Amino acid sequence: MQNLQQQVTQRLTRLYIIALTTVAVLCSVGQLLVQNSLRAALDDAHVVNIAGRQRMLSQRISKGAILVVNPPLVMLQTKREEYRQTLLKNLTLWQRSHEGLRDGTLQDSVKSYVVKNSPAIQAMFVKTDSVFQIVYQNALKIAQNQQDSLSLGFLLENEGLFLAQMEAIVGQYDTEAQERVRRVRNIEWLLYAITIVILVLEGLLIFRPLTRYVEAVIVKVVQSEAMLQLKNEELHRINLQLVTTQNDLSKTNVEKYELIRKEHQTRSSALIEGQEEERKRLSRDLHDGIGQMLTGLKLSSEKLKNLFENDSQRAKFADHQKLINETIEATRATAFALMPSALHDFGLSAAIRILAKQSSLGTDTQINYKEVGTVGRLAASVEINLYRIAQEALNNALKHAKTSQIDITLKIEKNKITLIVTDFGKGMDKKKISKTSLGNGLKNIETRTNILNGKLQVLSSPNEGTTIVVTIQQQPQLSLK
């Protein structure tokens, strides 16, 4: 398509340049010819005007000579001198114009004119020049010798002959000027005819074949577009099939991933549920079994208190009692850690509050707990998983954050439950927060969050602390009855 476009463009450009150049050349030649003819016509008009003026000047010279030689009786001497000066002025102009016409160059105050004297006019000027000299010499004598009647006679005798000869010269000038105008007009008509012929030939030899060529190119383009349209429709159908196949494959992959995710979530949920049941059993065994046995041991040993007589025995017995009490407290703490009874008895908020209080014992870290909203009883799975998330986040902060304060917030809203654990310790690099580099603690939190179909956010920066936000959809609250 690009090659075809270049071929058409080059051919059109070449033909248009040829056609327009030809017309431009003809128009330029015609314009030059018209300008030259107008210039020549102006020169011819000026020459004819000067030649006609020579006749008028000769008559003025004759009249002035008569006034100078035979002045009226009433004319003053000053008036006669004025006629003489006028005669000299007219003689000077008459001589300059005659010589300019005869020699082929006229000069005035504005420009000089070239006089085109044909051989006929040159022959006329040769014949007229002798008469001109007689008239001129006699008129000059009269201007110099005011009483020269003989010169006046010669002047008047030759004036009529000069007028007749100048009349013939003026007529010849006019005839030749008209002949030049007719010649220019014929040349213009010839150029006009040539232009018309060239335009017709351009239409027949250039534009008509060019039109056919363009039509053929357009037909090819239309055919190519039709074929391209068919190919595009075929490609569109193939693309639709590919998109459908891709969507089906994507849907299958999504379903497969969702199935794997649900299976993994079910396994994790079952595993965690099993762990919680085992913790619950161990906690109950510790509390109801070993705890009760230790309590019974303590009560039994209290009966032996009065059997010891000396202070050494009573001191050892006191140490023994202290050890039993410490063992009982350790057993209770272990039982609480495995499964806090407060979680089952009083709910999530009370269990987290007790967790915060017990975790702060023996450390320099201040642990604050705050609840926002009315926290009622939730589903058992929600309470135990949120409690374990809070427990795991709190343990991570105590072990790794090196912080002096930890804030735990449980927010209950209309549509969601949010658990927030914030420390103000050393924080973590964002690259270490990616799922591929999560530690065991964060992985456990993530697993329990997924079980609850919630969302986990870990917000941390170096030296700016870490915030763990777990958000789940609000579950129907259970009655406390």
C-alpha positions in Angstrom: 0.0 0.0 0.0 2.9 2.4 0.8 4.6 1.7 -2.6 1.3 2.2 -4.4 0.8 5.5 -2.6 4.3 6.7 -3.5 3.8 5.7 -7.1 0.5 7.6 -7.4 1.9 10.6 -5.6 5.0 10.8 -7.8 3.0 10.3 -11.0 0.4 13.0 -10.1 3.1 15.4 -9.0 5.1 14.9 -12.2 2.1 15.4 -14.5 0.8 18.4 -12.6 4.2 20.0 -12.7 4.4 19.5 -16.4 0.9 20.9 -17.1 1.2 23.9 -14.7 4.7 24.7 -15.9 3.6 24.8 -19.5 0.6 27.1 -18.7 2.8 29.3 -16.5 5.4 29.7 -19.3 2.7 30.7 -21.8 1.2 33.1 -19.4 4.6 34.6 -18.6 5.5 35.0 -22.3 2.1 36.6 -23.0 2.5 38.9 -20.0 6.0 40.0 -21.1 4.7 40.6 -24.6 1.8 42.6 -23.4 4.0 44.7 -21.1 6.5 45.3 -24.0 3.7 46.2 -26.4 2.2 48.6 -23.8 5.6 50.2 -23.3 6.2 50.5 -27.0 2.7 51.9 -27.5 3.4 54.6 -24.9 6.6 55.4 -26.7 4.9 55.5 -30.1 2.2 57.8 -28.7 4.8 60.1 -27.3 6.7 60.1 -30.7 3.5 60.8 -32.6 2.7 63.6 -30.2 6.1 65.2 -30.6 5.9 64.9 -34.4 2.5 66.5 -34.4 3.8 69.3 -32.2 6.5 70.1 -34.8 3.8 71.2 -37.2 2.3 73.5 -34.5 5.7 74.8 -33.6 6.5 75.6 -37.2 3.3 77.6 -37.4 4.1 79.5 -34.2 7.6 80.2 -35.6 6.1 81.7 -38.8 3.6 83.8 -36.8 6.3 85.0 -34.4 8.6 85.9 -37.4 5.8 88.0 -38.9 5.2 89.8 -35.6 8.9 90.5 -35.2 9.4 91.8 -38.8 6.1 93.6 -39.3 4.8 94.5 -35.9 1.5 96.3 -35.6 1.9 100.1 -35.3 0.4 100.1 -31.8 2.8 97.4 -30.4 5.3 98.7 -27.9 9.0 98.0 -28.2 8.9 95.8 -25.0 6.2 93.7 -26.6 8.2 93.2 -29.7 11.2 92.0 -27.6 8.9 89.5 -25.9 7.9 88.1 -29.3 11.5 87.9 -30.3 12.3 85.9 -27.1 9.4 83.6 -27.7 10.5 83.0 -31.3 14.0 82.0 -30.0 12.5 79.7 -27.4 10.2 78.0 -30.0 13.2 77.7 -32.4 15.3 75.9 -29.8 12.5 73.4 -28.9 11.7 72.9 -32.6 15.3 72.2 -33.5 15.8 69.8 -30.5 12.6 67.9 -31.3 13.4 67.7 -35.0 16.9 66.4 -34.4 15.7 63.9 -31.8 13.1 62.5 -34.2 15.6 62.4 -37.0 18.4 60.8 -35.0 16.2 58.3 -33.1 16.4 59.6 -29.5 14.0 62.0 -27.7 14.8 63.4 -24.3 12.5 65.3 -22.0 12.6 66.2 -18.3 11.4 62.7 -17.2 13.0 60.1 -19.4 14.4 59.5 -22.8 12.5 57.8 -25.6 13.8 55.6 -28.4 12.3 56.6 -31.8 11.8 53.6 -34.1 12.4 55.1 -37.5 11.7 52.8 -40.4 13.7 53.3 -43.7 10.6 55.1 -45.1 10.6 57.6 -42.3 14.4 58.0 -42.5 14.0 58.8 -46.2 11.2 61.3 -45.4 13.5 63.0 -42.8 16.3 63.3 -45.4 13.9 65.0 -47.7 12.5 67.2 -45.0 15.8 68.1 -43.4 16.7 70.6 -46.2 13.4 72.4 -45.9 13.8 72.4 -42.1 17.2 74.0 -42.4 15.9 76.8 -44.7 13.1 77.6 -42.3 15.3 77.4 -39.2 18.1 79.5 -40.6 15.8 82.3 -41.8 13.8 82.3 -38.6 17.1 82.6 -36.7 18.2 85.5 -38.8 14.8 87.2 -38.2 15.3 86.7 -34.4 18.7 88.2 -34.7 18.0 90.9 -37.3 14.4 92.1 -36.6 14.0 94.0 -40.0 15.1 91.1 -42.3 12.1 91.0 -44.7 14.0 88.8 -47.2 14.4 86.0 -44.6 10.7 86.3 -43.8 9.9 85.7 -47.4 12.0 82.5 -47.6 10.5 81.3 -44.3 7.0 81.7 -45.4 7.7 80.2 -48.8 9.1 76.9 -47.3 6.7 76.7 -44.3 3.9 75.1 -46.3 6.3 72.5 -47.8 7.5 71.6 -44.2 4.0 71.3 -43.0 3.1 68.9 -45.8 6.2 66.8 -45.2 5.6 66.6 -41.5 2.0 65.6 -42.1 3.3 62.7 -44.1 5.8 61.8 -41.4 3.2 61.9 -38.6 0.9 59.7 -40.8 3.7 57.2 -41.3 4.4 57.2 -37.6 0.8 56.5 -36.8 0.6 53.8 -39.5 3.6 52.0 -38.3 2.4 52.2 -34.6 -0.9 50.7 -35.6 0.9 48.0 -37.6 2.9 47.1 -34.5 -0.2 47.0 -32.4 -1.9 44.7 -34.9 1.2 42.5 -34.9 1.2 42.3 -31.1 -2.5 41.5 -31.1 -2.0 38.7 -33.6 0.8 37.3 -31.5 -1.5 37.4 -28.4 -4.2 35.6 -30.3 -1.6 33.1 -31.4 -0.5 32.6 -27.8 -4.1 32.3 -26.7 -4.7 29.6 -29.4 -1.6 27.8 -28.3 -2.7 27.9 -24.7 -6.1 26.5 -25.6 -4.5 23.8 -27.7 -2.1 22.9 -24.9 -4.9 22.8 -22.4 -6.9 20.5 -24.7 -3.8 18.3 -25.2 -3.2 18.2 -21.4 -6.7 17.1 -20.9 -6.4 14.4 -23.6 -2.8 13.3 -23.0 -2.4 13.9 -19.3 -5.5 14.3 -17.3 -7.6 11.8 -19.1 -5.0 9.0 -18.7 -4.4 10.2 -15.2 -8.1 10.0 -14.4 -8.2 6.4 -15.8 -5.0 5.6 -13.8 -6.5 7.0 -10.6 -9.8 5.1 -11.2 -7.8 1.9 -11.6 -5.8 2.7 -8.4 -9.1 3.4 -6.6 -10.6 0.1 -7.8 -7.5 -1.7 -6.5 -7.7 0.1 -3.2 -11.4 -0.7 -2.8 -10.7 -4.3 -3.6 -7.9 -4.3 -1.1 -10.1 -2.7 1.5 -12.8 -5.4 0.8 -10.2 -8.2 1.2 -8.8 -6.4 4.3 -12.4 -6.2 5.7 -12.9 -9.9 5.2 -9.6 -10.6 6.9 -10.4 -8.3 9.7 -13.8 -10.0 10.2 -12.1 -13.4 10.2 -9.5 -12.2 12.7 -12.3 -10.7 14.8 -14.0 -14.1 14.9 -10.7 -15.8 15.8 -10.1 -13.1 18.5 -13.6 -13.7 19.9 -12.9 -17.4 20.0 -9.5 -16.8 21.6 -11.1 -14.4 24.2 -13.8 -16.9 24.9 -11.3 -19.7 25.3 -9.1 -17.4 27.5 -12.0 -16.4 29.6 -13.0 -20.1 30.0 -9.4 -21.0 30.9 -9.2 -18.0 33.3 -12.5 -19.0 34.9 -11.3 -22.5 35.2 -8.0 -21.3 36.8 -9.9 -19.0 39.1 -12.2 -21.8 40.1 -9.3 -24.2 40.6 -7.4 -21.6 42.6 -10.6 -20.8 44.7 -11.1 -24.6 45.2 -7.4 -25.0 46.3 -7.7 -21.9 48.5 -10.9 -23.2 50.1 -9.4 -26.6 50.5 -6.3 -25.0 52.1 -8.5 -22.8 54.3 -10.6 -25.9 55.3 -7.5 -27.8 56.2 -6.1 -24.9 58.1 -9.3 -24.3 59.8 -9.6 -28.0 60.7 -6.0 -28.0 61.9 -6.4 -24.9 64.0 -9.7 -26.1 65.3 -8.0 -29.4 66.3 -5.2 -27.4 68.0 -7.7 -25.3 69.9 -9.6 -28.4 70.9 -6.4 -30.0 72.1 -5.4 -26.8 73.9 -8.9 -26.8 75.5 -8.5 -30.4 76.6 -5.0 -29.8 78.0 -6.2 -26.6 79.7 -9.1 -28.5 81.2 -6.9 -31.4 82.3 -4.4 -29.0 83.8 -7.1 -27.1 85.6 -9.3 -29.9 86.6 -6.7 -32.7 87.0 -3.2 -31.5 88.0 -4.6 -28.2 89.3 -7.1 -29.9 91.6 -4.4 -32.4 92.7 -2.0 -29.6 93.6 -4.8 -27.8 95.4 -5.5 -31.0 97.4 -1.8 -31.4 98.1 -1.7 -27.9 99.4 -4.6 -28.5 101.7 -3.2 -31.8 102.9 0.1 -30.3 103.6 -1.5 -27.5 105.6 -2.6 -30.2 108.2 1.1 -31.0 108.7 2.0 -27.5 109.7 1.6 -28.1 113.4 3.7 -31.3 113.4 7.0 -29.4 113.1 8.6 -28.4 116.4 11.8 -26.5 115.5 12.2 -23.5 113.3 14.3 -25.2 110.7 11.6 -27.7 109.9 9.0 -25.0 109.8 11.1 -23.0 107.4 11.6 -25.9 105.1 7.8 -26.5 105.3 7.2 -22.9 104.3 9.5 -23.3 101.3 7.6 -26.4 100.5 4.3 -24.5 100.6 5.7 -21.7 98.5 6.8 -24.2 95.9 3.3 -25.7 95.8 1.7 -22.3 95.4 4.1 -21.4 92.6 3.4 -24.7 90.9 -0.4 -24.0 91.2 0.1 -20.5 89.7 2.2 -21.8 86.9 -0.4 -24.5 86.2 -3.1 -21.9 86.1 -1.1 -19.6 83.8 -0.4 -22.5 81.5 -4.0 -23.5 81.5 -5.0 -19.9 80.8 -2.5 -19.6 78.0 -3.8 -22.8 76.4 -7.4 -21.8 76.7 -8.4 -18.8 78.8 -11.6 -19.5 80.7 -12.5 -15.8 80.5 -12.9 -16.2 76.7 -15.5 -18.9 77.2 -17.1 -17.2 80.2 -17.1 -13.5 79.5 -16.2 -13.1 75.8 -13.5 -11.6 73.6 -13.1 -8.1 75.1 -12.6 -9.5 78.7 -10.1 -12.1 77.5 -8.0 -9.6 75.6 -8.1 -7.2 78.6 -6.8 -10.0 80.9 -4.2 -11.0 78.3 -2.9 -7.4 78.2 -2.7 -7.2 82.0 -1.0 -10.6 82.4 1.5 -9.9 79.5 2.6 -6.6 81.1 3.6 -8.4 84.4 7.3 -8.8 84.7 8.1 -6.4 81.8 8.8 -2.7 81.4 6.3 -2.4 78.5 3.0 -0.6 79.1 0.2 -2.5 77.3 -3.1 -0.5 76.8 -6.3 -2.0 75.7 -9.3 0.0 74.4 -12.6 -1.1 73.0 -14.7 1.1 70.7 -18.4 0.3 70.4 -20.5 -2.2 72.2 -18.7 -5.5 72.3 -21.2 -8.4 72.8 -20.6 -12.1 72.4 -19.5 -13.2 69.0 -19.4 -16.6 67.3 -17.0 -18.9 69.1 -14.7 -19.3 66.1 -14.5 -15.5 65.7 -13.7 -15.0 69.3 -11.0 -17.6 69.5 -9.3 -16.6 66.2 -9.3 -12.9 67.1 -8.0 -13.7 70.5 -5.2 -15.8 69.0 -4.4 -13.0 66.5 -4.1 -10.5 69.4 -2.0 -12.9 71.4 0.3 -13.6 68.5 0.7 -9.9 67.7 1.3 -9.0 71.3 4.0 -11.8 71.7 5.7 -10.6 68.4 5.8 -7.0 69.7 7.2 -8.0 73.1 9.9 -10.2 71.5 11.0 -8.1 68.6 9.8 -4.6 68.7 11.8 -3.3 71.7 9.1 -0.9 72.5 7.9 0.7 75.8 4.2 0.8 74.8 1.8 -1.4 73.0 -1.8 -0.3 72.2 -4.6 -2.9 71.5 -7.9 -1.6 70.1 -11.0 -3.7 69.4 -13.5 -1.7 67.3 -17.0 -3.0 66.7 -18.9 -1.2 64.0 -22.2 -1.9 62.2 -20.7 -3.9 59.3 -17.3 -4.9 60.5 -15.0 -5.8 63.4 -11.5 -4.3 63.5 -8.6 -5.4 65.7 -5.6 -3.1 65.8 -2.3 -3.9 67.6 0.3 -1.0 67.5 3.8 -0.8 68.9 6.2 2.1 68.8 9.4 0.1 68.4 12.0 -0.4 65.7 9.6 -1.3 63.0 10.4 -3.3 59.8 11.5 -2.7 56.3 8.6 -2.7 53.8 10.4 -5.4 51.7 10.3 -7.7 54.7 6.5 -7.3 55.0 5.9 -9.1 51.7 4.0 -12.4 52.0 7.1 -14.4 50.8 9.1 -13.2 53.8 6.5 -13.2 56.6 7.7 -14.8 59.8 5.8 -17.7 61.6 3.9 -15.3 63.8 2.7 -13.1 60.9 1.9 -16.3 58.9 -0.2 -17.6 61.8 -2.0 -14.2 61.9 -2.6 -14.3 58.1 -3.9 -17.9 58.3 -6.4 -17.1 61.0 -7.5 -13.9 59.1 -8.1 -16.0 56.0 -10.2 -18.4 58.0 -12.4 -15.5 59.1 -12.5 -14.3 55.4 -10.9 -11.0 56.7 -8.3 -8.6 55.5 -4.8 -8.2 57.0 -2.7 -5.1 56.8 0.8 -4.8 58.2 1.9 -1.1 58.3 5.6 -0.6 59.3 8.6 1.6 58.7 12.1 1.5 60.2 12.2 3.2 63.6 8.5 4.1 63.4 6.8 1.1 64.9 4.5 -1.5 63.4 0.7 -1.6 63.2 -1.2 -4.8 62.5 -4.8 -4.3 61.4 -7.3 -7.2 61.0 -10.7 -6.4 59.6 -13.5 -8.9 59.2 -17.2 -8.5 58.3 -19.5 -8.2 61.3 -20.9 -11.4 62.5 -24.4 -11.7 64.2 -23.9 -11.2 67.9 -24.9 -14.0 70.2 -27.1 -13.6 73.2 -25.4 -13.6 76.6 -28.1 -15.8 78.0 
